[in-house]
Structure formats: C-alpha cells, structure tokens
Amino acid sequence: METGLPVAVPSTALFTDQYELTMLQAALRAGTAERRSVFEVFTRRLPEGRRYGVVAGTGRVLDAVENFRFDDQLLDFLRETRVVDEPTLRWLADYRFTGDVLGYPEGEVYFPGSPILRVEGTFAECVLLETVILSILNHDSAVAAAASRMAVAAAGRPLIEMGARRTHELGAVAAARAAYVGGFDTTSDLAAGFRYGIPTVGTSAHAFTLLHDTERDAFTAQVESLGGGTTLLVDTYDVAEAVRTAVEVAGPDLGAVRIDSGDLLLVAHRVRQQLDELGATKTRIVVTSDLDEYAIASLAAAPVDAYGVGTQLVTGSGHPTCSMVYKLVARADSEAPGAPLRAVAKRSTGGKTSIGGAKWAARAVDAEGVAEAEVVGTGEVPPELAGQLLQVKLIDRGAVVGREPLDAARERHRAALARLPMSAAQLSRGEPVLPVEHV
C-alpha cells in the first residue's frame, strides 16, 4: 500500500514551465480560458531500434493532479517574481482540476501515435498540467521500457534494481517504481520500499570487507549478523579464495555470492564449479557491474541466478526520455457548455505534425489472440474492435477513479507482452512490432 512521499512535497503546482501560467493569463484576458478542450499525450516515434514502449507513471500522474494546488506560499512567490498578474493569481488560488482523464492503463504497451493519455476540461485547467504530466510519463516510461527489455533478456531470472546512486534522489524512487512495473523484482532503495511497497534487498559492499582485517573476519561478521542465507561479495580480492572462505564460514547452505567485476561469463562458470565442488550446490550466483539488456542476454548460458542493474536502468538504457508530447487536439469555439468540439492540429515541417481530434485506440488481434495492429480513430469505434479498446477512465469530473495497486500494473505489463508477436522479444534493432493504423 502506498503510504506517502518519503519527503515533504507540499504541492506539485510549480513543477511546471512559466509559459503555462503566462498562457493562462493571456487566455483569461482574451476570454478563451474556459473553452472546453482536449489534450493528448503521445509520441511520434520510439527510440531507435525499440519494438514497443511501456506506459509507466500513471499512478504518479494521478497523485500529481490531485496535489496540484496553489497555496499562499506559492502565490506569494508568483506575485513577488511577477510571473502573472493579480487576476490570474486569484484564479490560481481556487484551482482544482474538474475535468476527465482517460488513458492507457499503467503497464500497457504503446506505439508511435498511440493516444497514451487524454485530458479533457477547460483550456485553463488542462494546460497547467502539461509539464508535470510529461515529466512523469517521459521519465517513468523510459525506465520501464528499459526494465522490460532487461526482463525479457533475463528470461525469468530475478532482477534487482540498484540505481539510486546513479540518479536524482527522488528520481531514484520513481525509477524503482517504473522498473518494478517493467519486470524487476526488488529494489535496493528503501524510499521506494516505503513509498510503494516494492520488496527491498541488500547486504554489503566492498567497504565492509575492506573495513575488516581479513576477508574471513568480514564474512564471519556478516553471517553472524544476517545468517547463513545472506549474500557474500566475493570479488574484493581473489574470487576463488573468497568463495572457499565464504563456504567455510557460512557452510554449504550459504544463500548467495555476488560478483561485481571481471569477465562475468567466465567468472560465473568458475564460481559455479567451485561452489558445487565445495558442496554448496544450492548457493546462488548474483552478478552486477554496469549491466544492460545486451550484457544480460550475453549471460543467458551462464550459471547466473540473478542480476543487479543500476546505471543503465535508471537512464533508460541510453534513452532517458520517450519524447512524449502533450498537444491540444480539440477545442470548442466558445465558452458555452454545449459548444461542439472542433479538431485542431499543429501543421509544421520536420516531422512535428500531429493529428487533430479526440481519439480512441484499440488493439486488433488475430485468430490466436496475438496482437497484429494498433488502431487509432476519431469517429465511431468499429463493432469488431469494441472489446479491444485500450483507454480507461482515470479521472472522472476531477475525482480519481483509476488508482490501483502497483502489482496490477506489473501483471498487466506481463500480460501485454505475452499478447505481442514473438519478435517483440528481440533485442536487435527493428521497427515497432505493431503498425499503427489511423481510421
């Protein structure tokens, strides 16, 4: 159960760009601020070579929208820095999002052009949410996509998220959450365990071994404190000698050894052979050391039982953002409550065009239940796709209705991957595994 942020964040309202507020001020003066509007989040392309994207951060978006409030302290800051005028400050003082949000549920996969999130309400209340929504979805979805590829490469072997020291301290908590959605099993970050209930793990680093007069002293201290089922780090000095000492200290029921350097493929084979010869046949081998999905895949034939991943995971394995955008796709011609929506879209060169109109999305499947296309439309939903719609209601007239346990998103991602064509599991460069058809 989510128990609250590990640090005090009084409001998400200033997690935004200044031009969101200056647009609001100008729209209020022009009398267009209350026009009913529809914004959509999508990406025009996947990172080069990626076969699918992963939606992550949806739950954090819901928290951010709920907590988007301008208290007196924030209003005073905006007044003192003259970001906006007094009428705008008075409007902000009463800000509450009262619209609707639909979107792909967390853990679902997406493709270029997929309407990942749809935000509906007045222009004023929707435009303010742009930056914080994109900040969350771009970061979390990038980490989840990397995690998913690593989980595919690991082929069922456990994965440990351990990237907290490689990113911003709050980003580390979000990254651990996204990694869990994408298929990781545990995290080393206690704040992520506290905030989201993700299982936490960890035993010792090289510093603990170096602290003691001998490696045997260090292993003895750890085993006496944590028990024989602990994981001993065996590459501080000589790996073979450390493995021998580890089994002598902990006995043949030693939980695991961790290898953090060297030729992991070669060392893992040697350590497995040595452990077996010493009678520690059930002792597991955990490997770390700058792993990514390709390194994990290269160890598929090695006697490795678990992987710990840090830097490459929390940086999206070379793609730290998903290039998602938040675009106005429809708006009313007046502020009248029943005014019809008009489709609008940006027209420009350089591949930055967009398609107007509020969109639905469905995933067409073949006779075997395998996905064969992402279908996106603005009109009536074809009857044959009515049962395959992807978007769900997340916020209804300002009230969050789509919050769910994190494990639900994790299981959804696992199920979504299982329904994709087998080529989705390939790490080699290629096009998105599903075409997007606009109807």
C-alpha positions in Angstrom: 0.0 0.0 0.0 1.3 3.5 -0.9 2.0 5.3 2.4 3.0 8.8 1.3 6.0 10.5 -0.1 9.3 9.9 1.8 10.0 13.7 1.7 7.6 16.6 2.1 6.4 17.9 -1.2 3.6 20.4 -0.4 2.4 20.9 -3.9 3.1 19.8 -7.5 1.8 23.1 -8.9 5.2 24.6 -9.6 6.5 21.5 -11.3 5.7 23.4 -14.4 7.1 25.8 -17.0 6.4 29.5 -16.7 4.7 29.7 -20.1 1.9 27.5 -18.8 1.0 30.4 -16.4 1.6 33.2 -18.9 -0.7 31.4 -21.5 -3.3 31.1 -18.7 -3.1 34.8 -18.1 -3.4 35.7 -21.7 -6.3 33.3 -22.2 -8.1 34.8 -19.2 -7.8 38.3 -20.6 -8.9 37.1 -24.1 -12.0 35.3 -22.7 -10.9 31.9 -24.1 -9.6 30.3 -20.9 -12.9 28.4 -20.2 -13.3 26.9 -23.7 -13.7 23.1 -23.4 -10.5 21.5 -24.7 -8.9 18.1 -25.2 -5.2 17.5 -24.9 -3.5 14.2 -25.7 -0.2 12.7 -24.8 1.6 10.7 -27.5 5.0 10.1 -29.0 5.8 10.4 -32.7 8.4 7.7 -32.6 10.0 5.1 -30.4 13.7 5.3 -29.6 15.7 3.9 -32.4 15.6 0.2 -32.6 12.9 -0.3 -29.9 10.0 -2.6 -30.7 7.5 -1.2 -28.2 7.1 1.4 -25.4 5.8 0.8 -21.9 3.3 3.1 -20.1 4.6 3.9 -16.6 4.0 6.7 -14.1 0.2 6.8 -14.5 -0.3 6.3 -10.8 2.1 9.2 -10.1 0.3 11.4 -12.6 -2.9 10.8 -10.6 -1.2 11.8 -7.4 0.3 14.9 -9.1 -3.1 16.1 -10.4 -4.7 15.7 -7.0 -1.9 17.6 -5.4 -1.8 20.4 -8.0 -2.7 23.3 -5.6 -1.6 26.9 -5.3 -1.3 27.7 -1.6 -0.4 31.1 -0.2 3.3 30.5 -0.2 3.3 29.6 -3.9 1.0 32.5 -4.8 3.3 34.9 -2.9 6.3 33.6 -4.9 4.4 34.2 -8.2 3.4 37.6 -7.0 6.9 38.7 -5.9 8.5 37.4 -9.1 5.8 39.0 -11.2 5.2 35.8 -13.2 1.5 36.6 -13.6 -0.9 39.4 -12.7 -3.4 39.6 -9.8 -6.5 38.4 -11.6 -4.5 35.3 -12.6 -3.3 34.8 -9.1 -6.9 35.0 -7.8 -7.9 32.3 -10.4 -5.0 30.1 -9.4 -5.9 30.3 -5.7 -9.1 28.3 -6.4 -7.5 25.9 -8.9 -8.8 22.4 -8.8 -8.8 20.1 -11.8 -12.5 19.3 -12.5 -12.2 17.5 -15.9 -11.7 14.0 -17.1 -8.6 11.9 -17.9 -8.6 8.8 -19.9 -5.6 6.8 -20.9 -3.8 3.5 -21.4 -3.6 1.8 -18.0 -0.2 1.6 -16.4 1.9 -1.4 -17.7 0.3 -1.4 -21.1 2.5 -1.1 -24.2 2.2 1.7 -26.7 3.5 2.6 -30.2 4.1 5.8 -32.2 0.8 7.8 -32.3 -0.9 5.9 -29.5 -3.1 8.3 -27.5 -1.5 7.4 -24.2 -3.4 10.0 -22.2 -6.3 12.2 -22.9 -7.0 15.2 -20.7 -10.4 16.9 -21.1 -11.7 20.1 -19.4 -11.4 23.8 -19.8 -8.3 25.1 -21.6 -7.2 26.8 -18.4 -7.3 23.8 -16.1 -5.8 21.4 -18.7 -2.9 23.5 -20.0 -1.4 23.9 -16.5 -0.9 20.1 -16.2 1.2 19.7 -19.3 4.7 19.9 -17.8 4.2 17.8 -14.7 2.4 15.1 -16.7 5.1 14.9 -19.4 7.9 15.0 -16.7 6.4 11.9 -15.0 5.4 9.9 -18.1 8.6 10.6 -20.1 10.9 9.5 -17.2 8.9 6.6 -15.9 8.1 5.1 -19.3 11.7 5.3 -20.4 12.8 3.4 -17.3 10.0 0.9 -17.6 10.9 0.2 -21.3 14.5 -0.5 -20.4 13.4 -2.7 -17.5 11.0 -4.6 -19.8 13.8 -5.3 -22.3 16.1 -6.4 -19.4 13.4 -8.7 -18.0 12.9 -10.3 -21.5 16.7 -10.8 -21.7 16.8 -12.3 -18.2 14.2 -14.9 -19.2 12.7 -15.4 -15.7 15.8 -14.9 -13.6 15.3 -12.3 -10.8 16.3 -8.7 -11.4 17.4 -6.3 -8.7 17.0 -2.5 -9.2 20.0 -0.8 -7.7 20.4 2.6 -9.4 19.7 5.0 -6.6 23.2 6.3 -6.5 23.2 7.0 -10.2 20.3 9.5 -10.4 18.5 12.2 -8.5 17.4 11.1 -5.1 13.6 11.5 -5.9 14.2 10.2 -9.4 15.6 7.1 -7.9 12.3 6.4 -6.1 10.3 6.9 -9.4 12.8 4.8 -11.3 12.5 1.9 -8.8 8.7 2.1 -9.2 8.9 2.1 -13.0 11.4 -0.8 -13.0 9.0 -2.8 -10.9 6.2 -2.2 -13.4 8.6 -3.2 -16.2 9.5 -6.6 -14.7 12.1 -6.1 -11.9 11.5 -8.0 -8.7 13.2 -6.0 -6.0 15.0 -2.7 -5.3 17.9 -1.6 -3.1 16.2 1.8 -2.5 14.4 1.9 0.9 12.5 5.0 0.0 10.9 3.1 -2.9 10.1 0.3 -0.5 8.5 2.7 1.9 6.6 4.7 -0.7 5.4 1.9 -3.0 5.8 -1.4 -1.1 8.4 -2.8 -3.5 10.4 -5.6 -1.9 13.8 -4.4 -0.8 17.1 -6.3 -0.7 20.8 -5.6 0.1 23.6 -6.9 2.2 27.1 -5.4 1.9 29.6 -3.6 -0.3 33.3 -3.8 -0.7 33.7 -1.2 2.0 32.5 -3.7 4.6 35.2 -6.2 3.5 37.9 -3.5 3.5 36.9 -2.4 7.0 38.0 -5.7 8.5 41.5 -7.1 8.9 40.7 -10.1 6.8 38.1 -11.2 4.3 37.3 -14.1 6.7 36.6 -11.6 9.5 34.2 -9.7 7.3 32.3 -12.8 6.1 32.1 -14.0 9.7 30.7 -10.7 10.9 28.1 -10.6 8.2 27.0 -14.2 8.6 26.7 -13.9 12.4 24.6 -10.8 11.9 22.5 -11.7 8.9 22.6 -15.5 8.9 23.9 -18.1 6.5 21.3 -17.3 3.9 23.0 -13.9 3.2 24.8 -12.9 0.0 28.6 -12.5 0.3 30.5 -10.3 -2.0 33.4 -12.3 -3.3 35.4 -10.1 -5.7 37.2 -7.7 -3.3 40.5 -9.6 -3.6 40.8 -13.1 -5.1 37.5 -14.6 -6.1 38.5 -18.3 -5.8 39.9 -17.7 -2.3 36.8 -15.7 -1.3 34.4 -18.4 -2.4 36.3 -21.0 -0.5 36.3 -18.8 2.6 32.6 -18.0 2.2 31.6 -21.6 2.2 33.9 -22.4 5.2 32.3 -19.5 7.2 28.6 -19.9 6.2 28.6 -23.6 5.4 27.2 -25.3 2.3 23.8 -23.6 2.8 25.2 -20.2 2.0 22.5 -18.1 0.3 24.4 -16.5 -2.5 27.6 -15.0 -3.7 27.8 -11.7 -5.6 30.3 -11.0 -8.4 30.8 -7.3 -9.3 33.7 -7.2 -11.7 35.7 -9.1 -14.2 34.7 -11.3 -17.1 31.3 -12.2 -15.7 30.7 -15.1 -18.1 34.0 -16.8 -17.3 34.0 -16.0 -13.6 30.4 -17.2 -13.1 31.2 -20.6 -14.6 34.3 -20.9 -12.4 32.4 -19.9 -9.3 29.6 -22.3 -10.0 32.0 -25.2 -10.5 33.8 -24.3 -7.3 30.7 -24.0 -5.3 29.5 -27.4 -6.5 32.8 -29.0 -5.6 32.5 -27.5 -2.1 29.1 -28.9 -1.6 27.3 -25.5 -1.9 25.1 -26.7 -4.8 22.2 -24.5 -3.8 24.2 -21.3 -3.3 23.0 -18.8 -5.9 25.2 -16.5 -8.0 24.3 -12.8 -8.3 26.1 -10.7 -10.9 26.3 -6.9 -11.0 28.7 -4.4 -12.8 27.2 -2.0 -15.4 24.8 -4.4 -16.9 22.3 -3.6 -19.6 19.9 -5.8 -21.6 22.6 -6.8 -24.0 25.0 -7.9 -21.2 22.2 -9.8 -19.5 21.4 -11.6 -22.8 25.1 -12.5 -23.2 24.9 -14.2 -19.8 21.9 -16.4 -20.8 24.1 -19.5 -20.9 26.0 -18.7 -17.7 25.1 -20.2 -14.4 23.8 -16.9 -13.1 20.7 -16.8 -10.8 20.0 -13.1 -10.5 21.1 -9.8 -12.0 21.6 -6.4 -10.3 21.2 -3.4 -12.6 21.9 0.3 -11.8 23.1 3.0 -14.2 21.7 1.6 -17.5 18.3 1.0 -15.9 17.7 4.4 -14.4 18.9 6.2 -17.5 16.6 4.2 -19.8 19.5 2.2 -21.2 20.6 5.0 -23.5 17.2 6.6 -24.0 16.3 8.6 -20.8 13.1 10.1 -22.3 10.3 8.8 -24.5 9.8 12.1 -26.4 6.2 12.2 -25.4 4.3 15.4 -26.2 1.1 17.0 -24.8 -0.9 18.6 -27.6 -4.2 20.3 -27.9 -6.3 18.2 -30.4 -9.8 19.6 -30.0 -11.4 22.7 -28.5 -14.8 24.5 -28.5 -15.4 27.7 -30.4 -16.9 29.4 -27.3 -17.2 29.0 -23.6 -20.8 27.8 -23.8 -21.1 24.5 -22.0 -22.6 22.7 -25.0 -20.4 24.2 -27.7 -19.2 21.5 -30.1 -15.6 20.5 -30.2 -13.5 21.4 -33.3 -10.5 19.2 -34.2 -7.2 21.2 -34.2 -3.7 20.2 -35.0 -0.2 21.7 -35.4 1.0 21.9 -39.0 4.7 22.1 -39.5 7.7 20.6 -41.2 10.4 18.5 -39.7 8.2 15.6 -38.6 6.4 17.5 -35.8 2.9 17.4 -37.2 0.0 16.0 -35.2 -3.5 14.6 -35.9 -6.5 16.5 -34.6 -9.5 15.2 -32.8 -10.1 13.3 -29.6 -9.0 9.7 -30.3 -9.9 6.2 -29.2 -7.4 3.3 -29.5 -7.9 -0.4 -29.9 -5.6 -3.4 -30.4 -6.6 -5.7 -33.2 -5.8 -9.4 -32.7 -5.6 -12.4 -34.9 -7.4 -15.7 -34.5 -4.8 -16.8 -32.0 -5.3 -13.7 -29.8 -1.9 -12.3 -30.9 -1.9 -8.5 -31.5 -1.5 -7.5 -35.1 -2.2 -3.7 -35.2 -2.8 -0.7 -33.1 -5.9 1.0 -34.5 -6.5 4.7 -33.7 -9.5 6.6 -34.7 -11.6 9.7 -34.1 -15.0 8.6 -35.2 -17.2 5.6 -34.3 -15.5 2.5 -33.0 -15.9 -0.4 -35.4 -18.0 -3.1 -33.7 -15.2 -5.7 -34.2 -12.9 -3.5 -32.1 -15.4 -2.6 -29.3 -14.0 -5.2 -27.0 -10.4 -4.3 -27.7 -10.4 -0.7 -26.6 -7.3 0.3 -24.6 -8.2 3.6 -22.8 -9.7 3.5 -19.4 -11.2 6.3 -17.2 -8.6 7.6 -14.8 -10.2 10.8 -13.5 -13.9 11.5 -13.7 -15.0 15.1 -13.2 -12.0 15.8 -11.1 -12.2 12.7 -9.0 -9.5 10.0 -9.3 -11.2 6.7 -10.3 -8.3 4.8 -11.8 -5.9 4.3 -8.9 -4.8 0.7 -8.5 -2.1 -1.4 -6.7 1.3 -1.3 -8.3 1.2 -5.1 -8.7 -1.8 -4.7 -11.0 0.3 -2.6 -13.4 3.2 -5.1 -13.2 0.9 -8.0 -14.1 -0.8 -6.0 -16.9 2.6 -5.4 -18.5 3.4 -9.1 -18.3 0.1 -10.0 -20.0 0.5 -7.2 -22.6 3.9 -8.6 -23.6 2.5 -12.1 -23.9 0.0 -10.9 -26.4 2.6 -9.3 -28.7 4.2 -11.1 -31.6 7.3 -13.1 -30.7 9.5 -10.6 -32.5 8.8 -8.1 -29.7 11.3 -10.0 -27.6 14.2 -9.4 -30.0 16.9 -7.1 -28.8 18.2 -6.5 -32.3 17.3 -3.2 -33.9 14.0 -3.2 -35.8 10.7 -1.3 -36.4 7.9 -1.2 -33.9 6.4 -4.6 -33.6 2.9 -3.4 -34.4 1.8 -1.0 -37.1 -0.4 1.9 -36.1 -3.5 2.3 -38.4 -5.4 5.5 -38.3 -9.1 5.2 -39.2 
